[in-house]
Amino acid sequence: MSDIRLAIVGVGNCASALVQGLDYYKNGDKSGLIQNEIGGYTVGDIKVVAAFDVDERKVGKPLGTALKAAPNCTPWFTRDLSGEGVTVLMGNILDGVAAHMAEYEEDVSFRPSSQESVDVVKALRESKANVLISYLPVGSEKAAKFYASCCLEAGVAMVNCMPVFIASDKEWADKFREKKLPIVGDDIKSQLGATIVHRTLAQLFAERGITVKRSYQLNTGGNTDFLNMLSQDRLKSKRISKTEAVASALPAEHNSKLHIGPSDYVPWLQDNKCCFLRIEGEGFAGQPIELELRLSVMDSPNSAGCAMDAIRYCAAALDRGLSGPLEAPSAFFMKRPPVQLTFKDAQDGMEEVLAKPMLSPVKG
Ligand SMILES: NC(=O)c1ccc[n+]([C@@H]2O[C@H](COP(=O)([O-])OP(=O)(O)OC[C@H]3O[C@@H](n4cnc5c(N)ncnc54)[C@H](O)[C@@H]3O)[C@@H](O)[C@H]2O)c1
């Protein structure tokens, strides 16, 4: 039996939650998962074989140690992983580290290593990785494209959890198709987060004949993702991704006044994300309807369930010879998929992926 051999780019909070989750769920516990088995793969079939980062407190360290290193702040909910046998390799920094990080205390911000980058393609080949997951910081346009190119060269499928548009960009989608590699992207949704709650409620307004006149979704958090997003320059694609995810659930005439995005960095919140949501609508005979909601989640564990499933759909697609962007899994798990689908259409599309005949299974 062979496993899904996973490479991780960005050993931050989301990677910590994912790797801890692989340990937490390896013995078959199902509570808290979206799906237990996908295309024959359980969570226990995902093995991390390579990891890349650029922070001096993570590079050269065993993965389990690096996942606990500052500035990571997501809760530790599983056993000690330091003996897993993967050492974090120096990646290519490019635009991964925002300049304003240097102005903040080192326990909450990035500290780039001065080491030379390894040959990422060679490292991917040597590790025999078949799926790479990208957890780069928002705004890392060059770095995101660099690692996507490495996937293409090394023959590795990709799950793009960050909002640089690769799966949803035609040129990049074609490159993955040409190399016969599947990709799920872009910008991972949380399992039950602000995007899915906002989308569902907005859709409910529309379905009940209420016109959505105005809405905001203000998000606050205290992890490095929120610190990084203080830079408005880095934020453009994140705003597009989050706004489109809600706008696509509404008829066009409802979309004019949506204000959605990361709103502030509150250090003491750490990995706790709080979303403040308001929807103003007009109902029968133009009468007003207002809804206010506060959602509090642990940000990084909340994305790990979706990531585990996206990884397994990539492996299932490799088994079936499918390539390019996987539309239904991308629509289900990502904020900015190539095509936005309703929940039901995305679920049906995912079943169709698994119903395709197998070629040469990753899992033998
Ligand atoms: N629920 C969620 O937390 C959630 C949801 C949707 C999307 N995302 C996105 O996922 C991404 C990761 O989020 P996170 O909370 O883990 O961020 P994080 O800040 O905790 O981790 C990012 C990691 O990337 C490393 N890094 C920076 N530049 C690099 C480079 N060039 N090469 C390799 N590593 C590099 C950093 O050192 C850090 O360890 C972000 O883009 C975020 O917006 C997160």
The ligand as an SDF file (V2000), in Angstrom:
LIG
                    3D

 44 48  0  0  0  0  0  0  0  0999 V2000
   -8.5050   29.4150    8.3840 N   0  0  0  0  0  0  0  0  0  0  0  0
   -7.3240   29.8540    7.9920 C   0  0  0  0  0  0  0  0  0  0  0  0
   -6.4530   29.9760    8.7960 O   0  0  0  0  0  0  0  0  0  0  0  0
   -7.1310   30.1920    6.5590 C   0  0  0  0  0  0  0  0  0  0  0  0
   -8.2490   30.2060    5.7570 C   0  0  0  0  0  0  0  0  0  0  0  0
   -8.0910   30.5200    4.4260 C   0  0  0  0  0  0  0  0  0  0  0  0
   -6.8540   30.7950    3.9080 C   0  0  0  0  0  0  0  0  0  0  0  0
   -5.7590   30.7900    4.6920 N   0  0  0  0  0  0  0  0  0  0  0  0
   -4.4930   31.1510    4.0700 C   0  0  0  0  0  0  0  0  0  0  0  0
   -3.5140   30.1340    4.2470 O   0  0  0  0  0  0  0  0  0  0  0  0
   -2.2160   30.7380    4.2520 C   0  0  0  0  0  0  0  0  0  0  0  0
   -1.4350   30.2540    5.4520 C   0  0  0  0  0  0  0  0  0  0  0  0
   -2.0370   30.7120    6.6680 O   0  0  0  0  0  0  0  0  0  0  0  0
   -1.3150   30.4930    8.0550 P   0  0  0  0  0  0  0  0  0  0  0  0
   -2.2750   30.9710    9.0860 O   0  0  0  0  0  0  0  0  0  0  0  0
   -0.7380   29.1390    8.1640 O   0  0  0  0  0  0  0  0  0  0  0  0
   -0.1060   31.5470    7.9300 O   0  0  0  0  0  0  0  0  0  0  0  0
    1.2060   31.6570    8.8270 P   0  0  0  0  0  0  0  0  0  0  0  0
    1.6280   33.0780    8.8060 O   0  0  0  0  0  0  0  0  0  0  0  0
    0.9730   31.0140   10.1660 O   0  0  0  0  0  0  0  0  0  0  0  0
    2.2840   30.7540    8.0610 O   0  0  0  0  0  0  0  0  0  0  0  0
    2.9280   31.1080    6.8730 C   0  0  0  0  0  0  0  0  0  0  0  0
    4.2880   30.3930    6.8550 C   0  0  0  0  0  0  0  0  0  0  0  0
    4.8930   30.6010    5.5910 O   0  0  0  0  0  0  0  0  0  0  0  0
    6.2930   30.7890    5.7950 C   0  0  0  0  0  0  0  0  0  0  0  0
    6.8490   31.4250    4.5870 N   0  0  0  0  0  0  0  0  0  0  0  0
    6.8980   32.7390    4.2580 C   0  0  0  0  0  0  0  0  0  0  0  0
    7.4590   32.8980    3.0540 N   0  0  0  0  0  0  0  0  0  0  0  0
    7.8100   31.6560    2.6150 C   0  0  0  0  0  0  0  0  0  0  0  0
    8.4530   31.1780    1.4300 C   0  0  0  0  0  0  0  0  0  0  0  0
    8.8180   32.0180    0.4670 N   0  0  0  0  0  0  0  0  0  0  0  0
    8.6710   29.8480    1.3070 N   0  0  0  0  0  0  0  0  0  0  0  0
    8.2700   28.9730    2.3000 C   0  0  0  0  0  0  0  0  0  0  0  0
    7.6580   29.3840    3.4370 N   0  0  0  0  0  0  0  0  0  0  0  0
    7.4200   30.7140    3.5960 C   0  0  0  0  0  0  0  0  0  0  0  0
    6.3520   31.6080    7.0750 C   0  0  0  0  0  0  0  0  0  0  0  0
    7.6350   31.5770    7.6700 O   0  0  0  0  0  0  0  0  0  0  0  0
    5.2580   30.9140    7.9020 C   0  0  0  0  0  0  0  0  0  0  0  0
    5.8160   29.8350    8.6350 O   0  0  0  0  0  0  0  0  0  0  0  0
   -2.4610   32.2560    4.2370 C   0  0  0  0  0  0  0  0  0  0  0  0
   -2.3240   32.7290    2.9330 O   0  0  0  0  0  0  0  0  0  0  0  0
   -3.8880   32.3750    4.7120 C   0  0  0  0  0  0  0  0  0  0  0  0
   -4.5410   33.5520    4.2880 O   0  0  0  0  0  0  0  0  0  0  0  0
   -5.8740   30.5000    6.0100 C   0  0  0  0  0  0  0  0  0  0  0  0
  1  2  1  0
  2  3  2  0
  2  4  1  0
  4  5  1  0
  4 44  2  0
  5  6  2  0
  6  7  1  0
  7  8  2  0
  8  9  1  0
  8 44  1  0
  9 10  1  0
  9 42  1  0
 10 11  1  0
 11 12  1  0
 11 40  1  0
 12 13  1  0
 13 14  1  0
 14 15  2  0
 14 16  1  0
 14 17  1  0
 17 18  1  0
 18 19  2  0
 18 20  1  0
 18 21  1  0
 21 22  1  0
 22 23  1  0
 23 24  1  0
 23 38  1  0
 24 25  1  0
 25 26  1  0
 25 36  1  0
 26 27  1  0
 26 35  1  0
 27 28  2  0
 28 29  1  0
 29 30  1  0
 29 35  2  0
 30 31  1  0
 30 32  2  0
 32 33  1  0
 33 34  2  0
 34 35  1  0
 36 37  1  0
 36 38  1  0
 38 39  1  0
 40 41  1  0
 40 42  1  0
 42 43  1  0
M  CHG  2   8   1  16  -1
M  END
$$$$
